[in-house]
Amino acid sequence: MHLGIVITAQLDDLDDILQRRNNYICQVNTVACYFNKLTWRVRLKLYQSYCSNLSGCELWSLYNCAIERFCVVWRKGLRRIMGLPYAAHGHLLPLLSNSPPIFNEICRQFAKFILSSLCNGQRLFVQLQNIMAYLLTVSRLLVVMLC
């Protein structure tokens, strides 16, 4: 583990994403249990303050299937905090919570990290040859997503 990010020998993000998912579940359960008598709006504010820490997600591979599982858990947690039924459509959650979908937020932080690294003159990506191929693939994905 380095700076709170789980690093494996395979350079896979799975362990880090699963750890963040498990931490998120614990945080949602804490907010839901201790503050269940409050209104859903107050619980939502507490949720946004306490459960929305995505530090380190800018280093995740956007192709990792565990990110989708994280997004599913995020939607379930948001439904629980807001007191919505399980069948409430996931596309409505960002509108009701006034926050972007979690995958969009992960992509935004990823793009912000890349831009800030390149704009600040850091040579991180030049020194790490394995990451260069990854960045090319991800940049193509971002172009497709933005078009």
C-alpha positions as CSV (number, residue, x, y, z in Angstrom):
1,M,0.0,0.0,0.0
2,H,1.3,3.4,-0.9
3,L,-0.4,6.7,0.1
4,G,-3.6,4.7,0.7
5,I,-3.6,3.1,-2.7
6,V,-3.3,-0.7,-2.9
7,I,-0.5,-1.7,-5.3
8,T,-0.2,-5.3,-6.4
9,A,2.5,-7.2,-8.3
10,Q,0.2,-7.4,-11.3
11,L,-0.4,-3.6,-11.3
12,D,-4.1,-4.4,-11.1
13,D,-6.6,-2.0,-9.5
14,L,-9.0,-4.8,-8.3
15,D,-7.8,-4.9,-4.7
16,D,-7.9,-1.1,-4.3
17,I,-11.4,-0.8,-5.9
18,L,-12.7,-3.6,-3.7
19,Q,-11.2,-2.0,-0.6
20,R,-12.8,1.3,-1.5
21,R,-16.1,-0.4,-2.2
22,N,-16.0,-2.1,1.2
23,N,-15.1,1.2,3.0
24,Y,-18.0,2.9,1.2
25,I,-20.5,0.2,2.3
26,C,-19.3,0.6,5.9
27,Q,-19.6,4.4,5.7
28,V,-23.1,4.2,4.2
29,N,-24.2,1.8,6.8
30,T,-22.9,4.1,9.5
31,V,-24.7,7.1,8.2
32,A,-27.9,5.1,7.6
33,C,-28.0,3.5,11.1
34,Y,-26.9,6.4,13.3
35,F,-28.9,9.1,11.5
36,N,-32.0,7.1,10.4
37,K,-34.4,9.5,12.3
38,L,-33.3,12.5,10.3
39,T,-34.9,13.7,7.1
40,W,-33.5,12.3,3.8
41,R,-32.1,15.7,2.9
42,V,-30.0,15.9,6.1
43,R,-28.9,12.3,5.6
44,L,-27.9,13.1,2.0
45,K,-25.8,16.0,3.2
46,L,-24.1,13.8,5.7
47,Y,-23.6,11.1,3.0
48,Q,-22.0,13.6,0.6
49,S,-19.7,14.8,3.4
50,Y,-18.8,11.4,4.8
51,C,-19.2,8.8,2.1
52,S,-18.0,10.5,-1.1
53,N,-14.3,10.2,-0.7
54,L,-12.8,9.0,-4.0
55,S,-9.2,9.9,-3.4
56,G,-7.0,7.6,-5.4
57,C,-9.6,6.7,-8.0
58,E,-7.8,8.8,-10.6
59,L,-5.2,6.0,-10.9
60,W,-7.8,3.3,-11.5
61,S,-8.0,1.6,-14.9
62,L,-11.3,2.7,-16.4
63,Y,-11.6,-0.7,-18.1
64,N,-11.6,-2.6,-14.8
65,C,-15.0,-4.4,-14.4
66,A,-14.8,-3.8,-10.6
67,I,-15.6,-0.1,-11.3
68,E,-19.1,-1.1,-12.5
69,R,-19.6,-3.2,-9.3
70,F,-18.5,-0.1,-7.3
71,C,-21.1,2.0,-9.2
72,V,-23.8,-0.5,-8.5
73,V,-23.0,-0.4,-4.7
74,W,-22.9,3.4,-5.0
75,R,-26.4,3.5,-6.4
76,K,-27.7,1.1,-3.7
77,G,-26.1,3.2,-1.0
78,L,-27.6,6.4,-2.4
79,R,-31.1,4.7,-2.5
80,R,-30.7,3.6,1.1
81,I,-29.7,7.1,2.3
82,M,-32.5,8.8,0.4
83,G,-35.1,6.2,1.5
84,L,-35.9,5.2,-2.1
85,P,-37.2,1.8,-3.0
86,Y,-34.8,-0.7,-4.5
87,A,-36.6,-0.4,-7.9
88,A,-35.9,3.4,-8.2
89,H,-34.2,3.9,-11.5
90,G,-30.5,4.6,-11.3
91,H,-30.6,7.3,-13.9
92,L,-32.7,9.5,-11.5
93,L,-30.3,9.3,-8.6
94,P,-27.9,11.9,-9.8
95,L,-30.8,14.3,-10.4
96,L,-32.3,13.7,-6.9
97,S,-29.0,13.9,-5.1
98,N,-27.7,16.8,-7.2
99,S,-24.4,15.0,-7.9
100,P,-23.0,13.5,-11.0
101,P,-23.0,9.7,-11.6
102,I,-20.1,8.1,-9.8
103,F,-18.5,6.8,-13.1
104,N,-18.6,10.3,-14.5
105,E,-16.9,11.6,-11.3
106,I,-14.2,8.9,-11.6
107,C,-13.6,9.8,-15.2
108,R,-13.4,13.5,-14.4
109,Q,-10.9,12.9,-11.6
110,F,-8.8,10.7,-14.0
111,A,-8.8,13.3,-16.7
112,K,-8.0,16.1,-14.2
113,F,-5.0,14.0,-12.9
114,I,-3.6,13.5,-16.4
115,L,-4.0,17.1,-17.4
116,S,-2.5,18.4,-14.3
117,S,0.4,16.0,-14.5
118,L,1.1,17.0,-18.2
119,C,0.6,20.7,-17.6
120,N,2.9,20.9,-14.6
121,G,5.8,19.5,-16.7
122,Q,6.1,16.3,-14.7
123,R,7.7,13.5,-16.6
124,L,5.9,10.7,-14.8
125,F,4.4,9.3,-18.0
126,V,7.7,9.5,-19.9
127,Q,9.5,7.4,-17.3
128,L,6.9,4.7,-17.1
129,Q,6.7,2.9,-20.4
130,N,3.9,0.5,-19.4
131,I,1.6,3.4,-18.6
132,M,2.1,5.1,-22.0
133,A,0.2,2.3,-23.8
134,Y,-2.5,2.6,-21.1
135,L,-2.9,6.3,-21.5
136,L,-3.2,6.0,-25.3
137,T,-6.0,3.5,-24.8
138,V,-7.8,5.7,-22.2
139,S,-7.5,8.8,-24.2
140,R,-9.2,7.1,-27.1
141,L,-11.9,6.0,-24.7
142,L,-12.3,9.6,-23.4
143,V,-12.6,10.9,-27.0
144,V,-15.3,8.4,-27.7
145,M,-17.1,9.3,-24.5
146,L,-16.9,13.1,-25.2
147,C,-18.1,12.8,-28.8
